[in-house]
Amino acid sequence: MAIAGPSIVDITITPVAIADPPLLNSVGVHEPFALRAIIQVRTDDGIVGISEAYGDDPTLDRLRRAAAGLKGLSVWDLNGLSRRIAVALGAVAPDSPTELAGAPSVAKAIASTVSAFEVALFDAQGKATGLRVCDLLGGAVREAVPFSAYLFYKWAGHPGREPDGFGEALDPDGIVAQARALVDRYGFGSLKLKGGVFPPEEEIEAIRALHDAFPGHPLRLDPNANWTVPTSHRVAAELAGLLEYLEDPTDGIPGMAEVAAATGLPLATNMCVTTFDDVPPAVAAGAVRIVLSDHHFWGGLRASQKLAGICETFGLGLSMHSNTHLGVSLAAMTHLAAAIPNLTYACDTHSVWQVEEVIEPGAIAIRDGVAKVPDGPGLGVSLDEDAVARLHQQYLACGIRRRDDVGYMRTVHPDWTGTRPRF
Amino acid sequence: MAIAGPSIVDITITPVAIADPPLLNSVGVHEPFALRAIIQVRTDDGIVGISEAYGDDPTLDRLRRAAAGLKGLSVWDLNGLSRRIAVALGAVAPDSPTELAGAPSVAKAIASTVSAFEVALFDAQGKATGLRVCDLLGGAVREAVPFSAYLFYKWAGHPGREPDGFGEALDPDGIVAQARALVDRYGFGSLKLKGGVFPPEEEIEAIRALHDAFPGHPLRLDPNANWTVPTSHRVAAELAGLLEYLEDPTDGIPGMAEVAAATGLPLATNMCVTTFDDVPPAVAAGAVRIVLSDHHFWGGLRASQKLAGICETFGLGLSMHSNTHLGVSLAAMTHLAAAIPNLTYACDTHSVWQVEEVIEPGAIAIRDGVAKVPDGPGLGVSLDEDAVARLHQQYLACGIRRRDDVGYMRTVHPDWTGTRPRF
């Protein structure tokens, strides 16, 4: 018996480029534009489910190959979605959205493709039933999802351009000022610093300064595996008691396990555990106490719930990772976070750094440190078609086709390699 | 925002007793009647979702206490279901449906209560949307679910009563004849013998006889932890190569791990891993290679999918356990099995031993060794209200209020204790 419900008749994939400030990280610096793909899935009932994914060339290629095999699929047939995508992609090259989300893998390349469509199917399911995505995921356990302020070292503006208005942040004072601005504007209740940029002593000072300025705010530091194990030991010893968790101090499960064994500070990851294959060795080694989920590369909303169930079962904490994203993904992240009882940490989001948007305003925003779950149906957000068209033109014009933080840094510092660990 | 969709206005819980043959197991023998509860959840849209659960007194008490707190709950709010049941039950005594499904625990008592209502909510969701339960679970990956022939040592009939027509089976010849009858009638492609009844040598002979009579049929043996570790070692050595898997030879994770370490024969369990808390120690010890899920005590259909995800992630096989049940549960088991990609073993079912039924005929049956997924909507089966009323009268008359295989055996063998391990 075929599965009932609306089935797919057409899929549109629209790459967009959005202005992005020069945010520094362990491998380099954000380019002037970040790429995303907007997915629209039309059904025979006239419903359009939407989603948002990475927008780099390899992703777009996979999305287009996968889309060609999805006609006729019921929006309820999530198992069929995975099966069809595996068939459509056939042999697929290992990939990862960035060097900041773990090693490239075939599993991740397939999972990120499945996720892109699965979210759109959930949006369509919601529109077909009048339900919110969080309700389709089992019901909201919270109607407001806490997000953390994502602090970045940054230049005042992109090289050769005007300052971007976010301000320069290259030392503890700059980071505290940035945190103050974000907390004042969005009410964030916790703070995360993207580290691995400067020598650890400077970043330790930044954390101390944040602790002094925001004594009640949980703090996190994420050097994206830019430290050796000995450096990680040293920093962990300095920051024990000051951090809620330390994220990916060093590379790989064995290294993380070595650091974990020597500190009481909880270690978190979105780099050494990024596919389900990574979970058993990480559990066996005791490498991490918290996993940062990300529906974009874990395989979608249901896969993220599967990860949540594993974390709950194995006594691991669960938080949420973010890459640069727009409002469709913010809505998906919020619905997902609302439906996972054991997602007990404030989620990461790059939202505050984006000044361009593809959704109609008003549906979702961060206030008082939380995003209220959109009312729905589905994701509860609508595309601003003019904005999509404009940002697609920007995509066509910008020339960027794959994120390259290393190469962009090299335009400023010709000797830059981005090789880790640097400290 | 409240969750949309039909919400609960009324719940009916009807205990029923069904005739059960004298099936022998490690702790005793099945009584003349087995107890089940039929749950009917009525919504404000006039939809009635149905489910089937254990029917013993402690279960009924929990179901009734839980039901009192469920009015107004959306049929989509599965997280709310768990939360409300936890509140309604408050402090709950540890329980287990039988001595054959692991140690009593609070987790199992709550999980079995959640499951009873969750299945009914899924049935209601399906009726509200026109979808099958398997589609709501992510889509059927198979439209026909294989079941195994569940072979039992048994008496010709209950003491003091006429033979039941299933025949006596107390030796290898009797077991082979029973298997022949079940395979001829239902087309089963695999065979499972409930062991732990006679000295292991006799059960080894029965397995050899089955292997000779059905050389192409995968075989399983389940002595329900009635063997010591040394006995388990000995039997595993004798049966390596003859069994698809050996189920619960001995008690507890440490004992199972000891047996597993010494044999290439895969060990399966529905006794030492029966709650999510059991998974990490079992994984760490390498105690089992296959877990038998059972939505009734793992917490429902979504919880069973969570278990499936854990098994997939940790490289464990997944099969399905059965206690005595009726057609509503057979439908739920079939929808669930249809939607789990990594449920790769034929499922257990006691169906063939039940001559009484609560559902209208025709919706589900085992033929050629498989049950086709009912067409739906929801579970795709309907209650025969007359049958429910008749079996409820039988419940009132039979006097049994809690399964007691040990006590019933004692009426025949006064010295019987049911203490394990016996061999």
Interface residues (C-beta under 8 A of the other chain):
Chain A: M1 I3 A4 G5 S74 W76 D77 L78 N79 G80 R83 A128 T129 G130 L131 R132 D135 L136 G138 G139 A140 V141 E143 F276 V279 P280 V283 A284 R302 Q305 K306 G309 I310 E312 T313 F314 G315 A339 P341 V373 D375 G376
Chain B: M1 I3 A4 G5 S74 W76 D77 L78 N79 G80 L81 R83 A128 T129 G130 L131 R132 D135 L136 G138 G139 A140 V141 E143 F276 V279 P280 V283 A284 R302 Q305 K306 G309 I310 E312 T313 F314 G315 A339 P341 V373 D375 G376
